[in-house]
Amino acid sequence: MARRTRRTARPAILRMARCLATAAVLALALMMTGASIGRASGEGRGSDALLWSALGGKVRCGIANHVGGGPLQVLCEAGSIPAPKHGDPTIGDPGFVYLKALHGPQLARISQYSWQKGARHGGYPSPKATPLKPGTRWKYPGLAVTCAIKSRVVRCRNEARHGFIIRSAAYQAF
């Protein structure tokens, strides 16, 4: 009778091992599906907003408005961005930086609304920028600049690997 138990126990053990392997594969598939759903619903969000804000509104960025056309570039405003070293300090307000696809960041003084307005704003400046949450990556079509929004920092970089980092109380160009 002991032999019979061993013989019937082996197929049962094999069936149980196959069930456990199947359960492990299903669990892995569910975890991977959950991860991709998490990315789609929030993690790793993306934005191409014309004008956006980050760090609780302390940073505002968007596509720069140029009267004569010219290449697209991002324009960011923050209290931590210094004034340019050269130029008339009585013209315009400090705290702005431009970034094109291939050149380094350029500090600026600006005295007027300088972002693209877009048809959705009726041709007038938008009083509110789209707030972007930490974990969002901003990329505008046709502009080779990407900005990553973290909880305490905004980092923008172009395809030539130039860019800047803006924190609430600090600015760094690279």
Backbone bond lengths (Angstrom), bond angles and torsions (degrees), N, CA, C in turn:
res aa  C-N    CA-C-N  psi(-1)  N-CA   C-N-CA  omega(-1)  CA-C   N-CA-C  phi
1 M - - - 1.419 - - 1.527 111.38 -
2 A 1.326 117.85 -29.97 1.461 122.12 178.11 1.518 109.88 -63.10
3 R 1.346 116.79 -38.07 1.465 119.87 178.60 1.523 110.87 -63.20
4 R 1.269 116.31 -42.72 1.455 120.28 -177.61 1.535 110.53 -62.99
5 T 1.324 118.51 -38.82 1.450 122.65 179.08 1.522 110.01 -65.55
6 R 1.354 116.67 -43.42 1.458 119.60 178.68 1.518 111.09 -62.50
7 R 1.331 117.11 -41.96 1.461 120.60 -178.79 1.533 111.07 -65.90
8 T 1.279 118.07 -41.17 1.467 120.28 179.89 1.520 110.64 -77.33
9 A 1.320 118.68 -24.81 1.463 121.68 179.94 1.523 110.56 -72.06
10 R 1.322 119.28 -37.62 1.473 121.48 -178.84 1.526 112.39 -59.24
11 P 1.320 120.36 -51.84 1.458 118.56 177.89 1.532 112.11 -60.39
12 A 1.321 117.72 -35.54 1.465 120.20 178.81 1.537 110.14 -65.18
13 I 1.321 116.41 -40.99 1.467 120.69 178.80 1.529 109.54 -65.68
14 L 1.312 117.69 -41.73 1.468 121.38 178.19 1.531 110.64 -63.60
15 R 1.334 116.43 -42.80 1.461 119.14 177.49 1.525 111.01 -61.90
16 M 1.331 116.27 -42.62 1.454 120.36 179.30 1.533 110.59 -64.35
17 A 1.320 118.44 -40.47 1.468 122.12 178.56 1.524 109.98 -63.60
18 R 1.346 117.52 -41.69 1.468 120.21 177.49 1.527 111.05 -64.50
19 C 1.314 117.14 -39.93 1.467 120.77 177.82 1.521 110.90 -63.53
20 L 1.333 116.85 -42.13 1.461 120.09 178.43 1.527 110.79 -65.09
21 A 1.325 117.67 -40.89 1.468 120.82 178.12 1.529 110.41 -63.94
22 T 1.321 117.15 -42.64 1.458 121.15 177.97 1.527 110.30 -63.31
23 A 1.321 116.85 -42.09 1.463 121.03 178.64 1.528 110.74 -62.90
24 A 1.324 116.87 -39.57 1.466 120.52 178.97 1.530 110.68 -65.11
25 V 1.327 116.85 -42.54 1.468 120.36 178.43 1.525 110.05 -64.02
26 L 1.319 117.95 -43.32 1.461 121.52 178.24 1.530 111.32 -63.45
27 A 1.324 116.90 -41.37 1.460 120.33 178.83 1.527 110.60 -63.09
28 L 1.322 116.94 -41.79 1.453 121.27 177.71 1.527 110.77 -63.24
29 A 1.322 116.93 -43.06 1.470 120.75 178.97 1.527 110.64 -63.42
30 L 1.331 117.36 -40.81 1.461 120.66 178.40 1.517 111.38 -65.50
31 M 1.328 117.33 -39.60 1.460 119.94 178.30 1.522 110.48 -64.13
32 M 1.326 117.48 -41.77 1.463 120.37 -179.96 1.521 110.73 -67.27
33 T 1.316 117.60 -39.71 1.463 121.21 177.76 1.515 109.93 -64.66
34 G 1.311 117.80 -42.26 1.462 121.81 178.00 1.514 111.43 -62.17
35 A 1.337 117.31 -38.66 1.466 120.11 178.40 1.517 110.95 -65.03
36 S 1.332 117.50 -41.01 1.465 118.34 -179.48 1.519 110.91 -72.06
37 I 1.321 118.51 -32.39 1.457 121.02 175.47 1.523 109.06 -66.80
38 G 1.339 117.87 -39.94 1.455 121.18 177.81 1.514 111.42 -59.88
39 R 1.330 117.50 -42.06 1.460 120.45 178.66 1.519 110.72 -65.08
40 A 1.321 117.09 -39.84 1.459 119.86 -178.20 1.515 111.42 -70.03
41 S 1.323 117.91 -29.43 1.459 119.32 -175.23 1.512 113.82 -96.87
42 G 1.315 118.69 1.76 1.457 116.21 177.79 1.503 113.70 170.52
43 E 1.323 117.19 -52.36 1.445 118.94 -179.28 1.525 109.13 -63.74
44 G 1.314 116.24 136.39 1.453 119.52 178.23 1.513 113.05 68.29
45 R 1.342 117.10 30.39 1.460 121.44 -179.89 1.512 110.45 -59.15
46 G 1.316 115.33 156.13 1.450 121.30 175.64 1.515 109.75 -127.57
47 S 1.331 116.32 154.28 1.453 121.01 179.12 1.515 109.32 -145.41
48 D 1.328 115.90 149.83 1.462 121.64 171.54 1.532 109.02 -131.64
49 A 1.334 115.91 32.53 1.460 121.68 -178.90 1.525 110.47 -57.67
50 L 1.306 116.22 142.61 1.461 122.49 179.32 1.535 110.70 -66.67
51 L 1.324 116.72 -37.18 1.463 123.53 178.94 1.521 107.20 -140.56
52 W 1.329 117.01 129.39 1.457 120.65 -177.04 1.526 110.78 -141.63
53 S 1.320 114.69 163.09 1.461 120.78 177.38 1.523 109.25 -130.70
54 A 1.328 114.53 159.30 1.464 120.75 179.64 1.529 108.81 -149.93
55 L 1.307 115.31 174.32 1.470 123.08 -179.79 1.527 111.23 52.93
56 G 1.307 115.14 47.09 1.459 120.85 178.12 1.525 113.66 65.56
57 G 1.337 116.56 30.01 1.454 121.19 178.98 1.522 114.12 88.47
58 K 1.324 118.16 0.48 1.468 121.03 -179.52 1.525 112.50 -76.17
59 V 1.329 116.85 -17.39 1.466 122.41 177.46 1.520 107.43 -125.12
60 R 1.325 116.17 133.79 1.462 121.37 176.52 1.521 107.37 -130.84
61 C 1.325 116.39 129.83 1.467 121.78 -177.71 1.521 110.06 -138.54
62 G 1.320 114.78 160.16 1.456 120.45 176.19 1.511 110.60 177.70
63 I 1.312 115.39 -172.64 1.458 121.26 179.77 1.534 108.42 -78.47
64 A 1.334 115.20 127.14 1.460 120.84 -179.43 1.519 110.47 -69.39
65 N 1.328 115.36 143.33 1.458 122.49 178.34 1.524 108.37 -96.68
66 H 1.334 116.67 117.61 1.461 121.41 178.17 1.518 108.85 -117.19
67 V 1.321 115.86 126.18 1.459 121.11 -176.76 1.525 111.17 -60.06
68 G 1.324 117.91 -44.56 1.458 121.32 -176.59 1.511 114.05 -86.57
69 G 1.288 118.82 15.83 1.467 120.37 -177.16 1.515 109.39 84.29
70 G 1.311 116.97 -118.58 1.459 120.91 -179.75 1.512 111.67 81.58
71 P 1.318 116.20 173.54 1.464 119.47 -177.99 1.529 111.57 -69.69
72 L 1.311 115.19 150.00 1.464 119.94 176.30 1.523 109.81 -63.98
73 Q 1.312 115.24 145.33 1.454 120.43 172.75 1.518 108.95 -152.31
74 V 1.320 114.87 155.23 1.458 120.12 178.40 1.526 107.69 -89.50
75 L 1.322 115.88 144.47 1.457 122.96 175.93 1.516 106.97 -124.68
76 C 1.336 116.15 125.51 1.465 120.59 178.45 1.518 109.86 -119.95
77 E 1.318 114.83 148.53 1.458 123.04 179.70 1.527 108.20 -128.83
78 A 1.333 115.45 133.44 1.464 120.90 175.37 1.523 108.48 -161.99
79 G 1.305 117.19 149.87 1.458 121.66 178.42 1.512 112.93 -64.00
80 S 1.322 117.84 -22.20 1.463 121.37 -178.32 1.538 113.25 -85.00
81 I 1.329 118.19 -7.83 1.468 121.05 179.65 1.525 107.94 -81.40
82 P 1.334 118.40 125.08 1.465 120.04 -177.33 1.527 112.35 -75.48
83 A 1.327 115.16 164.49 1.465 121.18 174.94 1.529 108.57 -74.55
84 P 1.342 117.25 154.29 1.463 119.08 174.99 1.538 109.94 -62.82
85 K 1.327 115.92 148.80 1.465 119.89 -176.91 1.527 112.46 -69.76
86 H 1.309 117.08 -32.13 1.458 120.77 -177.78 1.521 109.38 -112.19
87 G 1.289 116.59 154.21 1.455 120.76 179.90 1.511 111.03 117.34
88 D 1.302 115.84 169.44 1.455 122.67 -177.50 1.533 109.85 -77.80
89 P 1.332 117.74 116.67 1.464 120.27 -178.25 1.531 113.73 -71.98
90 T 1.333 117.42 -6.33 1.468 119.40 179.85 1.524 112.01 -94.22
91 I 1.324 117.32 -6.32 1.459 120.79 -178.16 1.527 109.28 -105.31
92 G 1.303 116.13 117.66 1.461 121.27 176.82 1.517 113.71 79.20
93 D 1.312 113.55 170.71 1.461 121.72 179.48 1.517 109.81 -102.19
94 P 1.340 117.76 142.01 1.468 119.89 175.51 1.523 109.90 -76.65
95 G 1.308 116.16 173.82 1.459 120.73 174.89 1.512 114.79 104.32
96 F 1.345 117.49 20.78 1.461 121.32 -179.02 1.521 110.94 -125.07
97 V 1.335 115.84 148.62 1.460 121.43 176.10 1.527 109.10 -144.09
98 Y 1.350 115.64 136.72 1.463 123.51 176.04 1.520 108.40 -103.54
99 L 1.340 116.42 150.32 1.464 121.12 172.54 1.517 109.13 -143.14
100 K 1.354 115.99 121.28 1.463 123.15 176.47 1.515 108.98 -95.38
101 A 1.333 115.33 178.69 1.459 121.37 -177.68 1.524 113.32 -67.53
102 L 1.331 118.87 -31.99 1.466 119.62 -172.08 1.525 115.39 -122.00
103 H 1.311 120.24 -12.58 1.460 122.02 -175.39 1.518 111.11 -107.73
104 G 1.331 115.24 167.83 1.452 120.53 177.20 1.517 111.52 -71.91
105 P 1.327 117.53 168.16 1.464 121.13 179.91 1.529 111.17 -65.64
106 Q 1.322 116.26 148.57 1.455 122.49 -178.59 1.527 108.70 -125.71
107 L 1.340 116.34 116.14 1.462 121.43 177.27 1.519 109.21 -69.72
108 A 1.329 116.94 150.38 1.462 120.03 -177.21 1.521 111.38 -148.73
109 R 1.336 114.29 157.67 1.467 123.19 168.39 1.520 105.62 -110.39
110 I 1.309 117.39 131.09 1.463 121.09 -176.18 1.523 109.02 -131.32
111 S 1.333 115.54 139.82 1.460 119.63 -178.50 1.528 113.08 -118.24
112 Q 1.311 117.53 6.27 1.460 119.59 -179.71 1.526 109.46 -145.89
113 Y 1.315 116.27 167.37 1.459 121.75 177.02 1.523 108.07 -61.59
114 S 1.318 117.71 123.17 1.467 120.50 -171.30 1.519 114.61 -125.21
115 W 1.328 118.29 21.04 1.458 121.13 177.71 1.517 110.11 -105.55
116 Q 1.320 115.94 155.06 1.466 121.04 173.76 1.518 108.10 -58.97
117 K 1.300 116.55 139.62 1.459 120.52 -177.82 1.515 111.86 -90.55
118 G 1.300 117.45 -42.93 1.449 120.51 177.68 1.511 113.30 78.91
119 A 1.312 116.17 149.42 1.459 122.42 -178.05 1.524 111.35 -62.66
120 R 1.322 117.71 -31.09 1.465 119.47 -176.80 1.521 112.43 -70.51
121 H 1.338 117.62 -10.50 1.452 121.02 177.74 1.528 111.37 -103.04
122 G 1.320 117.84 9.25 1.451 121.36 177.77 1.518 113.47 66.49
123 G 1.329 117.03 22.56 1.459 120.23 179.55 1.517 113.36 82.29
124 Y 1.328 117.73 -0.89 1.459 120.61 179.56 1.520 108.83 -109.96
125 P 1.329 116.36 155.71 1.465 117.99 178.36 1.530 111.52 -59.18
126 S 1.299 115.48 141.44 1.454 119.80 176.85 1.526 108.65 -78.93
127 P 1.321 117.94 127.07 1.451 118.98 179.30 1.528 112.49 -69.57
128 K 1.313 116.02 -21.09 1.460 119.63 -177.78 1.520 110.51 -126.61
129 A 1.307 114.71 134.54 1.454 120.61 173.74 1.527 108.09 -88.93
130 T 1.315 116.50 153.48 1.464 121.00 176.76 1.522 108.78 -69.96
131 P 1.339 119.24 117.98 1.471 119.34 179.67 1.528 110.37 -73.29
132 L 1.320 116.02 129.39 1.465 121.33 177.24 1.516 108.97 -106.21
133 K 1.321 115.63 134.83 1.460 121.92 -177.37 1.525 110.69 -88.62
134 P 1.337 116.55 159.11 1.467 119.27 174.94 1.530 110.48 -55.25
135 G 1.304 115.34 141.61 1.460 121.16 -177.75 1.517 112.69 95.62
136 T 1.334 117.07 -3.05 1.459 120.93 179.95 1.524 109.86 -89.71
137 R 1.307 115.81 142.64 1.466 122.41 174.88 1.520 107.06 -114.93
138 W 1.359 115.87 123.90 1.458 121.51 -179.79 1.514 109.63 -100.81
139 K 1.330 115.72 131.89 1.470 122.12 176.86 1.506 106.65 -150.50
140 Y 1.342 116.12 125.21 1.458 120.62 -179.90 1.524 109.04 -100.53
141 P 1.341 118.28 134.63 1.464 121.03 -179.54 1.535 111.67 -57.32
142 G 1.320 116.24 131.70 1.460 121.51 178.36 1.515 114.20 88.80
143 L 1.328 118.64 -2.57 1.461 122.75 178.68 1.520 108.84 -120.73
144 A 1.308 116.83 122.44 1.464 121.41 -177.78 1.527 111.01 -85.96
145 V 1.312 116.27 51.50 1.463 123.56 175.52 1.521 107.21 -130.19
146 T 1.323 115.87 135.11 1.456 121.90 177.89 1.522 108.46 -124.32
147 C 1.313 117.03 137.41 1.463 121.81 177.06 1.526 108.71 -119.64
148 A 1.321 115.34 132.59 1.462 121.50 177.00 1.519 108.11 -108.00
149 I 1.311 116.29 128.87 1.454 121.51 -179.12 1.521 107.93 -103.43
150 K 1.310 116.18 120.71 1.465 122.68 176.99 1.528 107.22 -112.66
151 S 1.306 117.87 -179.35 1.462 120.14 -176.70 1.526 112.88 -67.36
152 R 1.328 118.46 -29.99 1.464 120.75 -177.41 1.518 113.77 -127.49
153 V 1.330 117.75 7.79 1.456 119.84 -174.36 1.522 111.38 -151.98
154 V 1.326 115.21 146.85 1.464 122.29 169.70 1.525 105.39 -116.45
155 R 1.328 116.26 127.19 1.466 120.83 -178.78 1.521 107.96 -124.54
156 C 1.340 116.36 118.95 1.460 121.65 178.20 1.520 108.70 -114.32
157 R 1.339 115.77 139.12 1.459 121.02 -177.27 1.512 109.26 -144.48
158 N 1.340 116.73 142.76 1.459 120.56 177.41 1.528 110.97 -102.16
159 E 1.336 116.36 -179.66 1.464 119.52 -176.65 1.523 112.82 -70.02
160 A 1.338 118.24 -16.22 1.465 121.82 176.10 1.530 110.84 -88.91
161 R 1.325 116.98 6.94 1.466 125.07 179.09 1.529 113.53 67.35
162 H 1.326 116.45 24.55 1.462 121.78 171.68 1.522 107.15 -97.94
163 G 1.312 115.51 156.46 1.451 117.72 178.12 1.506 112.33 171.48
164 F 1.323 115.56 -155.79 1.451 121.10 -178.27 1.515 110.13 -155.15
165 I 1.331 113.08 161.30 1.464 122.36 175.06 1.517 106.53 -123.73
166 I 1.321 116.55 127.65 1.464 121.57 178.26 1.530 107.94 -116.35
167 R 1.307 115.02 125.11 1.460 122.21 171.37 1.530 106.86 -114.68
168 S 1.310 117.66 170.98 1.469 120.40 179.92 1.520 112.24 -56.10
169 A 1.339 116.94 -37.54 1.460 120.07 -175.86 1.532 112.76 -122.94
170 A 1.324 118.96 15.36 1.460 120.23 -177.91 1.523 111.37 -152.22
171 Y 1.329 114.78 152.49 1.465 122.75 177.47 1.520 107.29 -135.93
172 Q 1.328 115.63 139.07 1.474 120.11 177.75 1.528 108.51 -142.30
173 A 1.321 116.35 127.03 1.467 121.96 174.76 1.521 108.86 -96.01
174 F 1.346 115.86 150.93 1.466 119.96 174.23 1.508 110.33 -143.80
